[in-house]
Amino acid sequence: MPSIFTKIIDREIPANIIAENDSFIAFLDISPLTLGHCLVVPKIEVDYIYDLDDSVLTELNLFAKKVAKGLALAVPCERIGLTVMGLEVPHAHIHLIPMHSMDDMNFARTKLALSKVEMSDLAEKIKVHIKL
């Protein structure tokens, strides 16, 4: 059964996509820790990030770097934090989280609740800053 991320990649369910190429996609997290929290996902469906081929893992990180640089220009923050959890969806992915403090990376805290319009507007704001 395809993961929810594969369904996003295949456009079976909607997402606020901020960057995409032939191999990877980045979109806003629907339950963000901070404004701009996004996910960077390989288009091949592999559960565990360290089961990716070395070349795919390298390219995933280079793609994430471009997304992070654009994200930092669009969303004021001290840094873009990166984390790999990998337990909630069985499809390798990286979380990029604009942060002002260490607590911004705490997944136990209350998530933001943004409207569809706010999410769409934010995605458009971020997209213009990402140079692939």
VOLUMKOL-288718 format. One record per atom (N, C-alpha, C, O): residue in one letter; x, y, z. Coordinates in steps of 0.2 Angstrom, whole numbers, plus 5000, padded with zeros to 4 digits. Atoms other than C-alpha are relative to their C-alpha. Layout:
# VOLUMKOL-288718
AXYZ/...
***
This chain:
# VOLUMKOL-288718
M500449945000/M500050005000/M500450065000/M500950075004/P499649945001/P500750174995/P500050045006/P499550055010/S500049954994/S501250295009/S499750064998/S499550084993/I500349945002/I500450455011/I500450054996/I500250094992/F499649955004/F501950545004/F500049974993/F500150024988/T500150025007/T501850434988/T499450024997/T499350044992/K500649985002/K500050484987/K500150084998/K499750104994/I499949925001/I500650674988/I500450004993/I500250044989/I499650005006/I501950634975/I499649994994/I499750024988/D500550025005/D500650554964/D499450054999/D499050034994/R500649955000/R499450704967/R499449975001/R498849994998/E500750034998/E498150584974/E499750045006/E499150045007/I500249954995/I498050704989/I500450064999/I500950064997/P499749945001/P498450884990/P500550015005/P500549985010/A499549984995/A499950964998/A500250074997/A500150094992/N499749945002/N500751134998/N500749994999/N501250005003/I499350025002/I502251094988/I500450064999/I500250114996/I499549945000/I503751214989/I500649994995/I500950044993/A499450025005/A505051124978/A499949934998/A499749895001/E500050075002/E505150974967/E500550004994/E500650044990/N499750025006/N506250894954/N499849934998/N499449905001/D500250075002/D506250724946/D500149955005/D499849895005/S499850054994/S506950634962/S499750025006/S499649975011/F500249984993/F506350734977/F499450055000/F499350094994/I500649954999/I504850844983/I500150035007/I500349995012/A500049974994/A504750964997/A499350045001/A499050074996/F500749974999/F503051025005/F499950015007/F500349995012/L500249984994/L502351105020/L499749955005/L499349915002/D500350054996/D502050995035/D499350035002/D499250095004/I500749984998/I500150995039/I499950015007/I499450045009/S500049994993/S500550995058/S500650035002/S501050005005/P499449974999/P501951115059/P500250025007/P499850045011/L499749974994/L503051155074/L500150075000/L499950115005/T499949935001/T503451325067/T499850024993/T499749974989/L500249975006/L502951435053/L500649984995/L501149994996/G499650025005/G503751355037/G500349935001/G500749914996/H499850074999/H504051185044/H499849964994/H499249954992/C500150035006/C504251075029/C500349935000/C500849915004/L499750075000/L504650895024/L500349994993/L500150024988/V499650015006/V505950845011/V500049924999/V500249895003/V500150075001/V505550675003/V500349974993/V500250014988/P499850035006/P506350564990/P499349974997/P498949945000/K500650035004/K505050504976/K500049935000/K499549904999/I500050075000/I505650324978/I499849995007/I500050025012/E500250024993/E504750244993/E500449955003/E500449895002/V499650044996/V505950175005/V499950035007/V499950085009/D500349994994/D505450165023/D500650045004/D500450095007/Y499549974996/Y507150205032/Y500550044996/Y500850014992/I499549965004/I508250345027/I500749974999/I500949984993/Y499350035001/Y509850245029/Y500049944996/Y500549904995/D500150055005/D509150115018/D500150024992/D500149994988/L500049975007/L509250235003/L500749994997/L501249985001/D499350005003/D510750214991/D500350065002/D500150115003/D499649944998/D512150324995/D499950064995/D499950114998/S500149955005/S511950424979/S499350045001/S499350105001/V500749974999/V510050454983/V500050045007/V499850095007/L500049964994/L510450505001/L500450065000/L500250115002/T499649945001/T511750624996/T499650054996/T499650114998/E500449955004/E510650704983/E499450035004/E499250085003/L500549974995/L509250714996/L500250055004/L499950105005/N499749954996/N510350805007/N500250074996/N500150124999/L499849945004/L510950924993/L499350044998/L499350104998/F500749975002/F509050954988/F499850045006/F499550095006/A500249974993/A508650985007/A500450075001/A500150125004/K499649944998/K510051115008/K499750064996/K499750114998/K500349955004/K509351214993/K499350025003/K499150085003/V500749994997/V507551205001/V500250045007/V499850105008/A499849964994/A508351265018/A500250074999/A500050115002/K499749935002/K509251415010/K499450044998/K499450105000/G500549965002/G507651475002/G499550015006/G499250065007/L500550004994/L506551435018/L500350065004/L499950095007/A499749954996/A507751545028/A499950074997/A499950125001/L500149945003/L507551685016/L499250025001/L499150085001/A500749995000/A505651675017/A499750015007/A499250045008/V500350004993/V505351645035/V500650025005/V501049985006/P499549984995/P506351745048/P500149955006/P499649935009/C499850054995/C507251625060/C500850015001/C501150044997/E499350004998/E508951605068/E500449944996/E500949964993/R499750065004/R509251435059/R499449964997/R498949974999/I500450065003/I508451295049/I500249945004/I500849925002/G499850064997/G508451145060/G499849944996/G499349944992/L500150065004/L508550975052/L499949945005/L500349935010/T500150064996/T507850815060/T499749944995/T499449954991/V500350065003/V507450635054/V499749965006/V500149945010/M500450044995/M506150545064/M499949944997/M500149885000/G500150065004/G505550425052/G499549945003/G499549895001/L500450054997/L504250335064/L499350014998/L498949974998/E500749985001/E502650425059/E499749984993/E499149964992/V500250025007/V502650385040/V500549954997/V501149974998/P499550055003/P503550235032/P500250024994/P500249984989/H499749985006/H504350335019/H500650055002/H500450105006/A499549964998/A506050415021/A499950084999/A499650094994/H500249935001/H505950605024/H500550045006/H500750015011/I499749954996/I506850755032/I499550055002/I499250084998/H500349944998/H506050885043/H500550065000/H501050065002/L499749944999/L506651065040/L499650055004/L499050065002/I500549964995/I506051175054/I500450075001/I500950075005/P499849934998/P506351365055/P500050015008/P499549995011/M500050004993/M506951395073/M500350065003/M500850095000/H499749954996/H507351525086/H500349985006/H500750015009/S499750034994/S507751415100/S499949924999/S499649904995/M500050085000/M508051225104/M499249985001/M499149924998/D500750024999/D506151215109/D499649994994/D499149964994/D500350005006/D505651245092/D500049934996/D499649914992/M499950075002/M506251065088/M499749955004/M499849895003/N500350054995/N505250985102/N499349974997/N498850014996/F500650035003/F503950865093/F499549995005/F498949975003/A500550024996/A503050845109/A499550075002/A499050065005/R500449934999/R502451035109/R499450004996/R499349974991/T500749995004/T500751095102/T500250024993/T500750074993/K499949995007/K500751105083/K499650074999/K499150085002/L500449945003/L500251265074/L499449984996/L499449924993/A500650015003/A498551275067/A499950054995/A499750114996/L500149955005/L498551365050/L499449984995/L499349924994/S500550015005/S497151385038/S500349984993/S500949994992/K499850015007/K497151325020/K500350064997/K500850054993/V499849945003/V497351495014/V500750025003/V501250044999/E499349984997/E498851535026/E500549954998/E501149974996/M499650055003/M499651375021/M500250014993/M500850014991/S499949985007/S499451415003/S500450064999/S500950064995/D499749935000/D500051595005/D500849995002/D501250014999/L499450014997/L501551535015/L500449964995/L501049974993/A499650045006/A502051405001/A500250044995/A500850034992/E499949955005/E501951534988/E500650055002/E501150064998/K499549964998/K503051644998/K500749975001/K501250004999/I499450045000/I504351515001/I500349984993/I500949984992/K499850035007/K504351444983/K500550054996/K501050034993/V499649955004/V505051604976/V500750015002/V501150044998/H499350004997/H506651594987/H500449944998/H501049945000/I499750065001/I507051414982/I500350004993/I500050004988/K499750015007/K508351394968/K500349934999/K500849915002/L499850075001/L508451224962/L500649994994/L500849934993/
***
